[in-house]
Amino acid sequence: MLKQNKQSLRALSILLGVTFGAGIFGVPYAIAKSGWILGIIYFVVLGIIILLIHLMYGEVTLRSKEKHRLPGFVSKFIG
């Protein structure tokens, strides 16, 4: 149980690091070019879309009996 929690924490920290790393430079530039209000709207809408995609991927992962990564699930369910 402890090993699984450690692996989950490691995966989460890598995901957060990549996301924050790209956002440090990209988000301020996009907001500066589009304006504050439109930039915040983009940020919220895209955040919701990304959240839904991650939730769908999590459902596919939890409902599948085999262990796959994203390309394996794509080839299994889409073809």
Biopython code that builds the backbone (N, CA, C, O; Angstrom):
import numpy as np
from Bio.PDB.StructureBuilder import StructureBuilder

atoms = [
    (1, "MET", "N", (0.826, -1.197, 0.000)),
    (1, "MET", "CA", (0.000, 0.000, 0.000)),
    (1, "MET", "C", (0.864, 1.253, 0.000)),
    (1, "MET", "O", (0.585, 2.208, -0.725)),
    (2, "LEU", "N", (1.906, 1.246, 0.811)),
    (2, "LEU", "CA", (2.784, 2.408, 0.888)),
    (2, "LEU", "C", (3.508, 2.637, -0.431)),
    (2, "LEU", "O", (3.714, 3.778, -0.844)),
    (3, "LYS", "N", (3.901, 1.526, -1.103)),
    (3, "LYS", "CA", (4.598, 1.648, -2.377)),
    (3, "LYS", "C", (3.681, 2.262, -3.442)),
    (3, "LYS", "O", (4.121, 3.082, -4.247)),
    (4, "GLN", "N", (2.413, 1.863, -3.440)),
    (4, "GLN", "CA", (1.471, 2.411, -4.415)),
    (4, "GLN", "C", (1.229, 3.897, -4.159)),
    (4, "GLN", "O", (1.146, 4.679, -5.105)),
    (5, "ASN", "N", (1.117, 4.292, -2.901)),
    (5, "ASN", "CA", (0.943, 5.711, -2.584)),
    (5, "ASN", "C", (2.163, 6.516, -3.004)),
    (5, "ASN", "O", (2.039, 7.641, -3.488)),
    (6, "LYS", "N", (3.342, 5.933, -2.815)),
    (6, "LYS", "CA", (4.576, 6.620, -3.201)),
    (6, "LYS", "C", (4.640, 6.797, -4.718)),
    (6, "LYS", "O", (5.053, 7.848, -5.208)),
    (7, "GLN", "N", (4.229, 5.764, -5.460)),
    (7, "GLN", "CA", (4.227, 5.861, -6.918)),
    (7, "GLN", "C", (3.191, 6.880, -7.397)),
    (7, "GLN", "O", (3.445, 7.635, -8.336)),
    (8, "SER", "N", (2.034, 6.899, -6.754)),
    (8, "SER", "CA", (1.001, 7.872, -7.134)),
    (8, "SER", "C", (1.463, 9.293, -6.858)),
    (8, "SER", "O", (1.231, 10.192, -7.667)),
    (9, "LEU", "N", (2.110, 9.499, -5.730)),
    (9, "LEU", "CA", (2.624, 10.827, -5.395)),
    (9, "LEU", "C", (3.706, 11.254, -6.379)),
    (9, "LEU", "O", (3.775, 12.420, -6.766)),
    (10, "ARG", "N", (4.543, 10.317, -6.778)),
    (10, "ARG", "CA", (5.599, 10.629, -7.749)),
    (10, "ARG", "C", (4.994, 11.013, -9.102)),
    (10, "ARG", "O", (5.421, 11.987, -9.721)),
    (11, "ALA", "N", (3.999, 10.245, -9.557)),
    (11, "ALA", "CA", (3.345, 10.552, -10.831)),
    (11, "ALA", "C", (2.656, 11.909, -10.778)),
    (11, "ALA", "O", (2.730, 12.684, -11.731)),
    (12, "LEU", "N", (1.992, 12.195, -9.675)),
    (12, "LEU", "CA", (1.320, 13.485, -9.523)),
    (12, "LEU", "C", (2.315, 14.636, -9.522)),
    (12, "LEU", "O", (2.061, 15.678, -10.126)),
    (13, "SER", "N", (3.438, 14.457, -8.853)),
    (13, "SER", "CA", (4.427, 15.537, -8.804)),
    (13, "SER", "C", (5.050, 15.791, -10.175)),
    (13, "SER", "O", (5.340, 16.937, -10.516)),
    (14, "ILE", "N", (5.258, 14.744, -10.958)),
    (14, "ILE", "CA", (5.787, 14.928, -12.316)),
    (14, "ILE", "C", (4.770, 15.671, -13.177)),
    (14, "ILE", "O", (5.125, 16.594, -13.909)),
    (15, "LEU", "N", (3.501, 15.265, -13.085)),
    (15, "LEU", "CA", (2.453, 15.924, -13.863)),
    (15, "LEU", "C", (2.324, 17.393, -13.493)),
    (15, "LEU", "O", (2.213, 18.249, -14.371)),
    (16, "LEU", "N", (2.339, 17.689, -12.209)),
    (16, "LEU", "CA", (2.244, 19.080, -11.771)),
    (16, "LEU", "C", (3.467, 19.887, -12.183)),
    (16, "LEU", "O", (3.343, 21.052, -12.560)),
    (17, "GLY", "N", (4.642, 19.280, -12.115)),
    (17, "GLY", "CA", (5.860, 19.976, -12.512)),
    (17, "GLY", "C", (5.858, 20.357, -13.977)),
    (17, "GLY", "O", (6.248, 21.468, -14.338)),
    (18, "VAL", "N", (5.419, 19.435, -14.822)),
    (18, "VAL", "CA", (5.360, 19.723, -16.258)),
    (18, "VAL", "C", (4.315, 20.802, -16.540)),
    (18, "VAL", "O", (4.556, 21.717, -17.327)),
    (19, "THR", "N", (3.166, 20.689, -15.900)),
    (19, "THR", "CA", (2.094, 21.659, -16.127)),
    (19, "THR", "C", (2.495, 23.049, -15.669)),
    (19, "THR", "O", (2.320, 24.017, -16.409)),
    (20, "PHE", "N", (3.024, 23.162, -14.475)),
    (20, "PHE", "CA", (3.434, 24.472, -13.970)),
    (20, "PHE", "C", (4.623, 25.015, -14.748)),
    (20, "PHE", "O", (4.718, 26.223, -14.967)),
    (21, "GLY", "N", (5.523, 24.148, -15.165)),
    (21, "GLY", "CA", (6.696, 24.586, -15.915)),
    (21, "GLY", "C", (6.321, 25.246, -17.228)),
    (21, "GLY", "O", (6.891, 26.273, -17.594)),
    (22, "ALA", "N", (5.367, 24.663, -17.938)),
    (22, "ALA", "CA", (4.924, 25.253, -19.205)),
    (22, "ALA", "C", (4.090, 26.504, -18.959)),
    (22, "ALA", "O", (4.136, 27.446, -19.750)),
    (23, "GLY", "N", (3.340, 26.519, -17.883)),
    (23, "GLY", "CA", (2.454, 27.645, -17.599)),
    (23, "GLY", "C", (3.159, 28.901, -17.148)),
    (23, "GLY", "O", (2.627, 30.001, -17.302)),
    (24, "ILE", "N", (4.351, 28.757, -16.592)),
    (24, "ILE", "CA", (5.080, 29.927, -16.102)),
    (24, "ILE", "C", (5.344, 30.914, -17.236)),
    (24, "ILE", "O", (5.274, 32.127, -17.032)),
    (25, "PHE", "N", (5.643, 30.407, -18.416)),
    (25, "PHE", "CA", (5.946, 31.281, -19.544)),
    (25, "PHE", "C", (4.751, 31.487, -20.468)),
    (25, "PHE", "O", (4.589, 32.568, -21.034)),
    (26, "GLY", "N", (3.919, 30.473, -20.628)),
    (26, "GLY", "CA", (2.834, 30.539, -21.599)),
    (26, "GLY", "C", (1.637, 31.356, -21.165)),
    (26, "GLY", "O", (1.093, 32.129, -21.954)),
    (27, "VAL", "N", (1.222, 31.196, -19.928)),
    (27, "VAL", "CA", (0.002, 31.867, -19.456)),
    (27, "VAL", "C", (0.150, 33.389, -19.430)),
    (27, "VAL", "O", (-0.738, 34.072, -19.940)),
    (28, "PRO", "N", (1.202, 33.952, -18.875)),
    (28, "PRO", "CA", (1.303, 35.422, -18.893)),
    (28, "PRO", "C", (1.359, 36.003, -20.306)),
    (28, "PRO", "O", (0.794, 37.066, -20.561)),
    (29, "TYR", "N", (2.031, 35.319, -21.215)),
    (29, "TYR", "CA", (2.104, 35.799, -22.595)),
    (29, "TYR", "C", (0.725, 35.773, -23.249)),
    (29, "TYR", "O", (0.329, 36.729, -23.916)),
    (30, "ALA", "N", (-0.003, 34.672, -23.054)),
    (30, "ALA", "CA", (-1.333, 34.558, -23.659)),
    (30, "ALA", "C", (-2.294, 35.598, -23.093)),
    (30, "ALA", "O", (-3.085, 36.182, -23.833)),
    (31, "ILE", "N", (-2.229, 35.829, -21.793)),
    (31, "ILE", "CA", (-3.108, 36.834, -21.181)),
    (31, "ILE", "C", (-2.717, 38.240, -21.635)),
    (31, "ILE", "O", (-3.588, 39.085, -21.840)),
    (32, "ALA", "N", (-1.424, 38.498, -21.793)),
    (32, "ALA", "CA", (-0.981, 39.814, -22.262)),
    (32, "ALA", "C", (-1.456, 40.082, -23.689)),
    (32, "ALA", "O", (-1.800, 41.215, -24.025)),
    (33, "LYS", "N", (-1.477, 39.054, -24.521)),
    (33, "LYS", "CA", (-1.898, 39.234, -25.908)),
    (33, "LYS", "C", (-3.417, 39.310, -26.059)),
    (33, "LYS", "O", (-3.916, 40.020, -26.931)),
    (34, "SER", "N", (-4.154, 38.586, -25.219)),
    (34, "SER", "CA", (-5.608, 38.536, -25.395)),
    (34, "SER", "C", (-6.370, 39.516, -24.518)),
    (34, "SER", "O", (-7.515, 39.851, -24.822)),
    (35, "GLY", "N", (-5.762, 39.979, -23.443)),
    (35, "GLY", "CA", (-6.459, 40.858, -22.505)),
    (35, "GLY", "C", (-6.867, 40.077, -21.262)),
    (35, "GLY", "O", (-6.956, 38.849, -21.282)),
    (36, "TRP", "N", (-7.114, 40.814, -20.181)),
    (36, "TRP", "CA", (-7.383, 40.168, -18.893)),
    (36, "TRP", "C", (-8.655, 39.337, -18.898)),
    (36, "TRP", "O", (-8.636, 38.172, -18.502)),
    (37, "ILE", "N", (-9.742, 39.914, -19.336)),
    (37, "ILE", "CA", (-11.033, 39.217, -19.244)),
    (37, "ILE", "C", (-11.054, 38.003, -20.160)),
    (37, "ILE", "O", (-11.421, 36.908, -19.734)),
    (38, "LEU", "N", (-10.665, 38.191, -21.408)),
    (38, "LEU", "CA", (-10.647, 37.068, -22.339)),
    (38, "LEU", "C", (-9.621, 36.020, -21.916)),
    (38, "LEU", "O", (-9.856, 34.823, -22.081)),
    (39, "GLY", "N", (-8.494, 36.456, -21.377)),
    (39, "GLY", "CA", (-7.481, 35.519, -20.897)),
    (39, "GLY", "C", (-7.984, 34.655, -19.755)),
    (39, "GLY", "O", (-7.712, 33.455, -19.710)),
    (40, "ILE", "N", (-8.717, 35.260, -18.835)),
    (40, "ILE", "CA", (-9.276, 34.489, -17.718)),
    (40, "ILE", "C", (-10.354, 33.533, -18.218)),
    (40, "ILE", "O", (-10.451, 32.404, -17.736)),
    (41, "ILE", "N", (-11.160, 33.971, -19.173)),
    (41, "ILE", "CA", (-12.179, 33.082, -19.747)),
    (41, "ILE", "C", (-11.513, 31.894, -20.427)),
    (41, "ILE", "O", (-11.938, 30.754, -20.237)),
    (42, "TYR", "N", (-10.466, 32.149, -21.221)),
    (42, "TYR", "CA", (-9.718, 31.056, -21.850)),
    (42, "TYR", "C", (-9.165, 30.103, -20.799)),
    (42, "TYR", "O", (-9.261, 28.884, -20.940)),
    (43, "PHE", "N", (-8.593, 30.659, -19.760)),
    (43, "PHE", "CA", (-7.973, 29.861, -18.705)),
    (43, "PHE", "C", (-8.996, 28.936, -18.043)),
    (43, "PHE", "O", (-8.717, 27.758, -17.821)),
    (44, "VAL", "N", (-10.167, 29.465, -17.733)),
    (44, "VAL", "CA", (-11.207, 28.663, -17.074)),
    (44, "VAL", "C", (-11.763, 27.605, -18.024)),
    (44, "VAL", "O", (-11.902, 26.443, -17.642)),
    (45, "VAL", "N", (-12.082, 27.994, -19.254)),
    (45, "VAL", "CA", (-12.662, 27.051, -20.214)),
    (45, "VAL", "C", (-11.679, 25.934, -20.537)),
    (45, "VAL", "O", (-12.051, 24.761, -20.527)),
    (46, "LEU", "N", (-10.442, 26.282, -20.820)),
    (46, "LEU", "CA", (-9.453, 25.248, -21.128)),
    (46, "LEU", "C", (-9.148, 24.379, -19.917)),
    (46, "LEU", "O", (-8.888, 23.185, -20.061)),
    (47, "GLY", "N", (-9.177, 24.965, -18.727)),
    (47, "GLY", "CA", (-8.982, 24.172, -17.516)),
    (47, "GLY", "C", (-10.077, 23.138, -17.334)),
    (47, "GLY", "O", (-9.804, 22.003, -16.942)),
    (48, "ILE", "N", (-11.316, 23.520, -17.617)),
    (48, "ILE", "CA", (-12.435, 22.578, -17.520)),
    (48, "ILE", "C", (-12.301, 21.476, -18.562)),
    (48, "ILE", "O", (-12.553, 20.309, -18.264)),
    (49, "ILE", "N", (-11.907, 21.835, -19.782)),
    (49, "ILE", "CA", (-11.722, 20.832, -20.834)),
    (49, "ILE", "C", (-10.632, 19.842, -20.444)),
    (49, "ILE", "O", (-10.810, 18.634, -20.603)),
    (50, "ILE", "N", (-9.520, 20.330, -19.941)),
    (50, "ILE", "CA", (-8.425, 19.451, -19.533)),
    (50, "ILE", "C", (-8.848, 18.566, -18.370)),
    (50, "ILE", "O", (-8.498, 17.386, -18.333)),
    (51, "LEU", "N", (-9.597, 19.118, -17.422)),
    (51, "LEU", "CA", (-10.105, 18.325, -16.305)),
    (51, "LEU", "C", (-10.990, 17.189, -16.804)),
    (51, "LEU", "O", (-10.857, 16.056, -16.342)),
    (52, "LEU", "N", (-11.893, 17.478, -17.741)),
    (52, "LEU", "CA", (-12.770, 16.441, -18.281)),
    (52, "LEU", "C", (-11.988, 15.361, -19.016)),
    (52, "LEU", "O", (-12.308, 14.178, -18.898)),
    (53, "ILE", "N", (-10.974, 15.752, -19.769)),
    (53, "ILE", "CA", (-10.151, 14.770, -20.474)),
    (53, "ILE", "C", (-9.435, 13.863, -19.485)),
    (53, "ILE", "O", (-9.378, 12.650, -19.687)),
    (54, "HIS", "N", (-8.890, 14.437, -18.419)),
    (54, "HIS", "CA", (-8.206, 13.622, -17.415)),
    (54, "HIS", "C", (-9.181, 12.701, -16.687)),
    (54, "HIS", "O", (-8.838, 11.557, -16.389)),
    (55, "LEU", "N", (-10.379, 13.178, -16.398)),
    (55, "LEU", "CA", (-11.376, 12.327, -15.746)),
    (55, "LEU", "C", (-11.801, 11.171, -16.651)),
    (55, "LEU", "O", (-11.993, 10.051, -16.178)),
    (56, "MET", "N", (-11.949, 11.436, -17.947)),
    (56, "MET", "CA", (-12.292, 10.360, -18.880)),
    (56, "MET", "C", (-11.171, 9.334, -18.974)),
    (56, "MET", "O", (-11.430, 8.131, -18.989)),
    (57, "TYR", "N", (-9.943, 9.797, -19.036)),
    (57, "TYR", "CA", (-8.799, 8.881, -19.083)),
    (57, "TYR", "C", (-8.725, 8.050, -17.803)),
    (57, "TYR", "O", (-8.417, 6.860, -17.854)),
    (58, "GLY", "N", (-9.003, 8.665, -16.667)),
    (58, "GLY", "CA", (-9.025, 7.929, -15.408)),
    (58, "GLY", "C", (-10.101, 6.865, -15.389)),
    (58, "GLY", "O", (-9.870, 5.767, -14.882)),
    (59, "GLU", "N", (-11.276, 7.162, -15.932)),
    (59, "GLU", "CA", (-12.344, 6.163, -16.004)),
    (59, "GLU", "C", (-11.937, 4.988, -16.879)),
    (59, "GLU", "O", (-12.173, 3.835, -16.519)),
    (60, "VAL", "N", (-11.329, 5.269, -18.024)),
    (60, "VAL", "CA", (-10.872, 4.198, -18.906)),
    (60, "VAL", "C", (-9.838, 3.339, -18.190)),
    (60, "VAL", "O", (-9.872, 2.112, -18.285)),
    (61, "THR", "N", (-8.930, 3.973, -17.481)),
    (61, "THR", "CA", (-7.886, 3.243, -16.767)),
    (61, "THR", "C", (-8.475, 2.378, -15.665)),
    (61, "THR", "O", (-8.071, 1.226, -15.509)),
    (62, "LEU", "N", (-9.411, 2.903, -14.905)),
    (62, "LEU", "CA", (-9.994, 2.148, -13.797)),
    (62, "LEU", "C", (-10.899, 1.017, -14.264)),
    (62, "LEU", "O", (-10.972, -0.019, -13.603)),
    (63, "ARG", "N", (-11.582, 1.187, -15.376)),
    (63, "ARG", "CA", (-12.509, 0.163, -15.853)),
    (63, "ARG", "C", (-11.822, -0.933, -16.658)),
    (63, "ARG", "O", (-12.420, -1.983, -16.891)),
    (64, "SER", "N", (-10.606, -0.721, -17.081)),
    (64, "SER", "CA", (-9.877, -1.721, -17.857)),
    (64, "SER", "C", (-9.174, -2.686, -16.915)),
    (64, "SER", "O", (-8.628, -2.282, -15.889)),
    (65, "LYS", "N", (-9.194, -3.962, -17.272)),
    (65, "LYS", "CA", (-8.550, -4.960, -16.428)),
    (65, "LYS", "C", (-7.047, -5.062, -16.698)),
    (65, "LYS", "O", (-6.276, -5.413, -15.805)),
    (66, "GLU", "N", (-6.637, -4.755, -17.925)),
    (66, "GLU", "CA", (-5.217, -4.817, -18.262)),
    (66, "GLU", "C", (-4.538, -3.497, -17.936)),
    (66, "GLU", "O", (-5.183, -2.457, -17.806)),
    (67, "LYS", "N", (-3.212, -3.569, -17.808)),
    (67, "LYS", "CA", (-2.441, -2.345, -17.595)),
    (67, "LYS", "C", (-1.914, -1.870, -18.945)),
    (67, "LYS", "O", (-1.196, -2.593, -19.636)),
    (68, "HIS", "N", (-2.275, -0.669, -19.302)),
    (68, "HIS", "CA", (-1.816, -0.043, -20.541)),
    (68, "HIS", "C", (-1.444, 1.399, -20.249)),
    (68, "HIS", "O", (-1.791, 1.961, -19.210)),
    (69, "ARG", "N", (-0.732, 1.972, -21.195)),
    (69, "ARG", "CA", (-0.537, 3.418, -21.204)),
    (69, "ARG", "C", (-1.480, 3.987, -22.249)),
    (69, "ARG", "O", (-2.248, 3.244, -22.860)),
    (70, "LEU", "N", (-1.433, 5.275, -22.460)),
    (70, "LEU", "CA", (-2.378, 5.921, -23.373)),
    (70, "LEU", "C", (-2.374, 5.303, -24.776)),
    (70, "LEU", "O", (-3.453, 5.036, -25.304)),
    (71, "PRO", "N", (-1.207, 5.061, -25.410)),
    (71, "PRO", "CA", (-1.251, 4.442, -26.744)),
    (71, "PRO", "C", (-1.879, 3.050, -26.736)),
    (71, "PRO", "O", (-2.542, 2.666, -27.700)),
    (72, "GLY", "N", (-1.678, 2.293, -25.660)),
    (72, "GLY", "CA", (-2.294, 0.972, -25.557)),
    (72, "GLY", "C", (-3.806, 1.049, -25.471)),
    (72, "GLY", "O", (-4.506, 0.247, -26.089)),
    (73, "PHE", "N", (-4.317, 2.004, -24.714)),
    (73, "PHE", "CA", (-5.763, 2.185, -24.628)),
    (73, "PHE", "C", (-6.334, 2.664, -25.955)),
    (73, "PHE", "O", (-7.426, 2.252, -26.345)),
    (74, "VAL", "N", (-5.613, 3.521, -26.643)),
    (74, "VAL", "CA", (-6.082, 4.006, -27.946)),
    (74, "VAL", "C", (-6.183, 2.850, -28.924)),
    (74, "VAL", "O", (-7.186, 2.723, -29.625)),
    (75, "SER", "N", (-5.160, 2.002, -28.983)),
    (75, "SER", "CA", (-5.204, 0.875, -29.915)),
    (75, "SER", "C", (-6.253, -0.148, -29.504)),
    (75, "SER", "O", (-6.831, -0.811, -30.366)),
    (76, "LYS", "N", (-6.511, -0.290, -28.222)),
    (76, "LYS", "CA", (-7.507, -1.257, -27.757)),
    (76, "LYS", "C", (-8.927, -0.795, -28.058)),
    (76, "LYS", "O", (-9.735, -1.579, -28.557)),
    (77, "PHE", "N", (-9.244, 0.453, -27.765)),
    (77, "PHE", "CA", (-10.618, 0.920, -27.877)),
    (77, "PHE", "C", (-10.937, 1.603, -29.202)),
    (77, "PHE", "O", (-12.081, 1.561, -29.654)),
    (78, "ILE", "N", (-9.964, 2.220, -29.821)),
    (78, "ILE", "CA", (-10.234, 2.926, -31.076)),
    (78, "ILE", "C", (-9.808, 2.094, -32.285)),
    (78, "ILE", "O", (-10.481, 2.096, -33.316)),
    (79, "GLY", "N", (-8.698, 1.392, -32.152)),
    (79, "GLY", "CA", (-8.294, 0.512, -33.238)),
    (79, "GLY", "C", (-6.975, 0.801, -33.833)),
    (79, "GLY", "O", (-6.550, 0.108, -34.758)),
]
sb = StructureBuilder()
sb.init_structure("model")
sb.init_model(0)
sb.init_chain("A")
sb.init_seg("    ")
for serial, (resi, resn, name, xyz) in enumerate(atoms, 1):
    if name == "N":
        sb.init_residue(resn, " ", resi, " ")
    sb.init_atom(name, np.array(xyz, "f"), 0.0, 1.0, " ", f" {name:<3s}", serial, name[0])
structure = sb.get_structure()
